[in-house]
Amino acid sequence: MLFSKGAMSSNQFTRREFVKASGLAALARSIPAAAQDRSKQKSNELLLYVGTYTRGKSEGIYVYRMNLAGGELMRAATVKGISNPSFLAIDPKHRFLYAANESGEFAGKKGGGVTAFAIDRKTGDLRKLNEQHSPGVPCHVSVHPSGKFVLAANYGGGNVVIYPVRAGGDLGEASDVAQHTGKGGDPKRQNGPHAHCIMLDAAGRYAFAPDLGIDKVMIYRIDVKNGKFIPNGFAATKPAAGPRHFDFHPSGKFAYVINELDSTLTAFAYDKAKGVLTESQTVSTLPSGFSGTSYCADIHVHPSGKFVYGSNRGHDSIVAFAIDQGTGKLNLIAHESTGGKWPRNFGVDPTGAFLLVANQNTDNVVTFRIDQQTGKLAATGQTTEIPSPVCLKFIPAFS
């Protein structure tokens, strides 16, 4: 191309201007592509929050990014200076995280507490908002579907508590406490109430609190106007079963409780209008012929509703059952070694592709891929060293 040395019209370019303009155009074209690549990368990732006991080497809550292609974990942040953030819960909009401080003394007072954090929308890191004392030692927290309340179960103290959530995500003082009473059949473990979990149904109308000490799942209707528990009866388990954790089927028609002391899993039909559980089946979580010592811990229903999984501490396995979609009853699939010791908690990622196990006594989290047809687990070879892992919670990575 030839360029005149004389004056140029406004629609003509010098070579330098042409190169500059071409470069800017290329850059402009590349920006959407780069943004799309980053968005695609984020859509293939999850954020994983790991609650721990800080009595040993743990520093607090660990934040990881999880690659959904292969299940690999990469450390993103460590939230330090928190006493025993053993169990975690995240609000429905993924703005706030709440941790049960499972300690005998908290902020200078007898008992534990619950700490509120804001989630950084870019990095997933946590910023402490505030904390509230708990009337006991909490081992489980959950968030109401509205995001307006946080509920905690106090193993020490044998009660459940409800906290209002203020506009900025921080917690108000407890608006109600429901005290459990009674004993169970095991004098060593059931000499009084030990609330171990509190879960809400999908509508947020009813709350369910398995109490290991009294062999009951206590049921409450939630007064959402005043933040109060209204007693709504209970569902009894077998004597000395020790109900521990609870989960719903995604259809809302069935619910399941895992029983720590006798290593069983109980299936219930759920009447969502009345908040009533009716037992349909109780099965062992251990293989036939096992004679060692073992205690159940955690339970999760697969997002598809086809399978339910439970953890055995001592046998150190995950048991998998297939769920009959008409009755909610269970059929054994298999037992899978957890690749560590004392699987206190585990989690199924929201896509249903992976199951991750927190092996408390071997300081590791082991990743398994879930067969979507059979429900069987297969180790991916991914083992992540995390001190005293107790709880695993997933949310999508932020774009």
C-alpha positions in Angstrom: 0.0 0.0 0.0 1.3 3.5 -0.9 0.8 6.5 1.4 1.1 10.1 0.3 3.5 12.3 2.2 1.0 15.1 2.0 -2.0 15.9 4.1 -4.4 12.9 4.7 -8.1 12.9 4.9 -9.8 12.0 8.2 -10.6 8.5 7.0 -6.9 7.7 6.2 -4.3 6.1 8.6 -0.6 6.1 8.8 1.1 2.7 9.0 1.7 3.3 12.7 -1.9 4.2 13.3 -3.1 1.3 11.2 -1.0 -1.2 13.3 -2.2 0.4 16.5 -5.8 0.3 15.5 -5.4 -3.3 14.3 -3.9 -4.3 17.6 -6.7 -2.7 19.6 -9.3 -4.4 17.5 -7.6 -7.8 18.1 -7.4 -7.0 21.8 -11.1 -6.1 21.8 -11.9 -9.4 20.1 -9.8 -11.3 22.5 -11.4 -9.9 25.7 -14.8 -11.6 25.2 -13.0 -14.9 24.4 -10.8 -14.6 27.5 -13.8 -13.8 29.6 -15.6 -16.8 28.2 -12.6 -19.0 29.0 -12.6 -17.7 32.6 -16.3 -18.2 32.9 -16.0 -21.7 31.5 -13.2 -22.5 34.0 -15.3 -21.2 36.9 -18.3 -23.3 35.8 -16.1 -26.3 35.9 -15.1 -25.6 39.5 -16.6 -25.8 42.9 -15.6 -24.1 46.2 -15.1 -26.6 49.1 -15.1 -25.4 52.7 -13.6 -27.8 55.2 -14.5 -27.5 58.9 -12.0 -29.0 61.4 -11.1 -29.5 65.0 -8.3 -27.1 65.9 -7.0 -29.1 68.9 -4.1 -30.4 66.9 -2.4 -29.1 63.7 -5.4 -27.5 62.1 -5.5 -23.7 61.8 -9.3 -23.3 61.2 -11.4 -23.5 58.1 -9.8 -24.5 54.8 -11.0 -23.3 51.4 -10.3 -25.3 48.3 -11.2 -25.1 44.6 -12.3 -28.4 43.2 -11.9 -29.2 39.5 -15.0 -31.1 38.3 -13.2 -32.7 35.5 -11.0 -34.9 37.7 -11.9 -34.0 41.3 -8.6 -32.4 42.1 -8.4 -30.0 45.1 -6.3 -26.8 45.2 -5.9 -24.8 48.3 -7.5 -21.3 47.9 -7.4 -19.9 51.5 -7.1 -20.7 55.2 -9.3 -18.9 57.7 -7.4 -18.9 61.0 -8.1 -18.0 64.6 -11.4 -19.9 65.0 -12.0 -22.3 67.8 -13.0 -25.8 66.6 -15.2 -24.8 63.5 -16.3 -28.4 63.3 -19.5 -28.0 61.3 -20.4 -25.5 58.6 -23.5 -24.3 56.9 -23.9 -21.8 54.0 -26.9 -19.6 53.2 -29.0 -20.4 50.1 -27.6 -17.4 48.1 -24.0 -18.4 49.0 -23.3 -15.0 50.7 -22.6 -16.2 54.2 -21.1 -19.1 56.0 -21.8 -20.1 59.6 -19.6 -22.3 61.8 -20.4 -24.3 64.9 -17.6 -23.6 67.5 -17.6 -27.0 69.2 -15.8 -25.9 72.4 -16.5 -26.2 76.1 -15.6 -22.6 76.5 -16.1 -19.8 74.0 -15.5 -16.0 74.3 -14.9 -16.4 78.0 -18.2 -18.2 78.7 -19.0 -21.8 79.4 -20.3 -23.5 76.3 -19.6 -23.1 72.6 -20.7 -20.6 69.9 -21.7 -20.0 66.4 -19.6 -17.7 64.2 -20.8 -15.8 61.1 -18.7 -15.0 58.0 -19.2 -13.2 54.7 -18.0 -15.1 51.6 -15.8 -13.1 49.2 -17.6 -13.2 45.9 -14.3 -13.2 43.9 -12.0 -15.5 45.9 -14.3 -17.5 48.2 -12.3 -16.4 51.2 -14.1 -15.7 54.5 -14.4 -12.5 56.5 -15.6 -12.8 60.1 -18.8 -10.8 60.8 -19.6 -11.7 64.4 -20.2 -14.6 66.9 -22.9 -15.6 69.3 -22.7 -17.8 72.4 -24.5 -21.1 72.4 -26.4 -22.6 75.4 -24.3 -25.8 75.1 -21.7 -27.3 72.9 -22.8 -27.2 69.3 -21.9 -29.9 66.8 -24.2 -29.0 63.9 -25.7 -25.9 62.2 -28.1 -25.3 59.4 -29.6 -22.3 57.6 -33.3 -21.8 57.1 -34.3 -21.8 53.4 -35.3 -18.1 53.7 -31.8 -17.3 54.9 -33.4 -15.5 57.9 -32.4 -17.9 60.6 -29.5 -20.1 61.7 -30.2 -23.2 63.8 -27.8 -25.1 65.9 -27.8 -28.5 67.7 -26.0 -28.6 71.0 -24.7 -32.1 71.8 -23.5 -30.8 75.2 -26.6 -29.4 76.8 -29.0 -31.4 74.8 -30.9 -28.6 73.1 -31.5 -26.8 69.9 -31.2 -23.0 69.4 -32.4 -20.5 66.7 -30.6 -17.3 65.8 -32.1 -14.5 63.6 -29.9 -13.4 60.7 -29.6 -9.7 60.3 -29.4 -7.9 57.0 -25.6 -8.0 56.7 -25.5 -11.7 57.5 -24.4 -11.4 61.1 -26.2 -13.2 63.9 -28.6 -11.7 66.4 -28.9 -13.1 69.9 -30.8 -16.4 70.2 -34.5 -16.0 69.8 -35.4 -19.4 71.2 -34.0 -22.6 72.8 -35.8 -25.9 72.9 -34.5 -28.2 75.7 -34.7 -32.0 75.2 -35.3 -34.3 78.1 -35.0 -38.1 78.8 -32.5 -40.9 78.5 -31.8 -43.8 76.2 -30.9 -47.5 76.6 -27.1 -47.1 76.7 -26.1 -45.9 80.2 -22.6 -44.8 78.9 -23.8 -42.7 76.0 -27.4 -42.1 76.7 -27.6 -40.8 80.2 -29.3 -37.6 79.0 -30.2 -35.7 75.8 -27.5 -35.1 73.1 -29.0 -33.2 70.2 -26.7 -34.1 67.3 -28.2 -32.4 64.2 -30.9 -30.1 63.1 -32.3 -30.0 59.5 -35.2 -28.3 57.9 -37.5 -29.5 55.2 -37.5 -27.8 51.8 -40.3 -25.4 52.7 -38.6 -24.4 56.0 -41.8 -25.2 57.8 -40.5 -28.0 60.0 -37.2 -28.7 61.7 -35.9 -32.2 62.6 -33.4 -32.8 65.4 -32.0 -36.3 65.9 -31.1 -36.7 69.5 -28.5 -39.4 70.2 -29.2 -39.5 73.9 -32.9 -40.2 73.8 -33.5 -42.3 70.7 -35.8 -39.7 69.1 -35.9 -37.4 66.2 -37.5 -34.3 67.7 -39.8 -32.3 65.4 -40.6 -28.6 65.5 -42.7 -26.3 63.5 -40.8 -23.0 62.9 -42.6 -19.8 63.7 -40.8 -17.7 61.1 -42.4 -14.5 62.3 -40.9 -14.7 65.8 -38.0 -17.2 65.4 -39.5 -19.8 67.7 -39.7 -23.6 68.0 -43.2 -25.0 68.2 -43.1 -28.7 69.3 -44.6 -31.0 66.7 -44.0 -34.5 68.3 -41.1 -36.9 67.5 -40.2 -40.0 65.6 -38.7 -42.8 67.8 -35.9 -45.0 66.7 -35.0 -48.5 68.0 -33.9 -48.5 71.6 -30.1 -47.6 72.0 -29.9 -46.8 68.3 -28.5 -43.3 68.9 -29.8 -41.2 66.0 -27.2 -38.8 64.7 -27.6 -37.2 61.3 -30.5 -36.8 59.0 -31.2 -36.1 55.3 -34.2 -35.7 53.0 -34.9 -37.3 49.6 -35.1 -34.6 46.9 -38.7 -35.5 46.2 -39.6 -34.5 49.8 -41.5 -37.8 50.3 -38.8 -39.6 52.3 -36.2 -38.9 55.0 -33.4 -40.9 56.4 -31.6 -41.0 59.8 -28.3 -42.7 60.5 -27.9 -44.2 63.9 -24.5 -44.0 65.6 -24.7 -46.5 68.3 -26.2 -49.6 66.6 -24.8 -48.9 63.1 -28.2 -48.7 61.4 -30.0 -46.5 58.9 -33.7 -45.8 59.2 -36.0 -44.8 56.3 -39.1 -42.8 56.9 -42.1 -41.7 54.8 -42.6 -37.9 55.3 -45.9 -36.1 55.5 -44.9 -32.6 54.6 -48.3 -31.1 55.4 -48.2 -32.3 59.0 -44.5 -32.6 59.6 -44.8 -36.3 60.5 -42.2 -39.1 60.0 -43.4 -42.7 59.7 -40.7 -45.4 59.8 -40.7 -47.8 56.9 -37.4 -49.7 57.3 -34.2 -50.0 59.4 -31.1 -51.7 57.9 -27.6 -52.3 59.1 -24.8 -50.1 57.7 -22.2 -52.9 58.3 -21.4 -55.9 56.2 -22.6 -59.3 57.4 -20.1 -61.0 59.6 -18.3 -57.9 60.8 -17.7 -58.2 64.5 -15.4 -55.2 65.3 -16.3 -51.9 66.9 -17.8 -49.3 64.6 -20.0 -46.1 64.9 -22.0 -44.4 62.2 -21.5 -40.7 61.6 -22.9 -39.0 58.5 -25.6 -39.5 55.8 -26.3 -37.9 52.4 -28.9 -38.6 49.7 -27.5 -38.3 46.2 -28.9 -35.3 44.2 -30.6 -37.7 41.8 -32.5 -39.3 44.7 -31.4 -42.8 43.5 -28.9 -43.5 46.2 -28.2 -42.8 49.9 -24.7 -43.1 51.5 -23.6 -43.4 55.1 -20.2 -43.5 56.9 -18.9 -46.1 59.3 -16.2 -45.1 61.8 -14.2 -48.2 62.8 -15.1 -50.2 59.8 -13.9 -47.1 58.0 -16.2 -47.4 55.0 -19.0 -45.7 53.1 -22.1 -47.8 52.7 -24.2 -47.3 49.6 -27.9 -48.1 49.2 -30.2 -47.9 46.2 -33.5 -46.1 47.0 -36.9 -47.5 45.8 -38.5 -44.4 44.2 -42.0 -45.6 45.1 -41.5 -46.6 48.7 -38.2 -45.0 49.8 -37.0 -48.4 51.0 -33.3 -49.4 50.6 -31.3 -52.1 49.0 -27.6 -52.6 49.7 -25.2 -51.7 46.9 -21.8 -52.0 48.4 -19.3 -50.9 51.0 -16.2 -48.9 50.0 -13.1 -48.3 52.1 -12.6 -44.6 52.8 -8.9 -44.7 52.3 -8.3 -43.4 55.9 -9.5 -43.7 59.4 -12.6 -42.4 61.2 -14.8 -40.9 58.4 -16.6 -38.4 60.5 -18.2 -36.6 57.6 -18.4 -36.7 53.9 -20.1 -34.8 51.1 -21.6 -35.4 47.7 -20.9 -32.5 45.3 -24.0 -30.7 43.9 -23.5 -32.2 40.5 -23.6 -35.7 42.0 -20.3 -36.7 40.2 -18.0 -37.0 43.3 -18.2 -38.1 46.9 -15.4 -36.7 49.2 -14.7 -38.3 52.6 -13.2 -36.5 55.6 -11.1 -39.0 57.5 -10.6 -37.3 60.8 -7.9 -39.6 62.4 -5.7 -39.8 59.3 -5.9 -36.1 58.4 -7.0 -36.6 54.8 -9.9 -36.0 52.4 -10.3 -38.8 49.8 -12.1 -38.3 46.5 -14.4 -40.9 44.9 -16.2 -40.8 41.6 -19.8 -41.9 41.7 -21.2 -44.3 39.0 -24.4 -42.6 38.0 -26.1 -45.8 37.0 -25.1 -48.1 39.9 -24.2 -45.7 42.7 -20.9 -47.5 43.3 -17.9 -45.5 44.4 -14.4 -45.6 42.7 -11.4 -43.9 44.2 -9.9 -41.3 41.9 -6.5 -41.4 43.4 -6.9 -37.9 44.8 -6.0 -37.7 48.5 -5.6 -34.2 50.1 -3.9 -33.8 53.4 -6.0 -31.6 55.8 -5.6 -31.7 59.6 -8.6 -33.2 61.5 -11.2 -32.7 58.8 -14.8 -32.9 60.1 -17.2 -31.2 57.7 -17.3 -30.6 53.9 -19.5 -28.0 52.2 -19.7 -27.2 48.5 -20.9 -24.2 46.6 -20.3 -23.2 42.9 -17.2 -21.2 42.2 -18.0 -17.5 41.6 -17.6 -16.2 38.0 
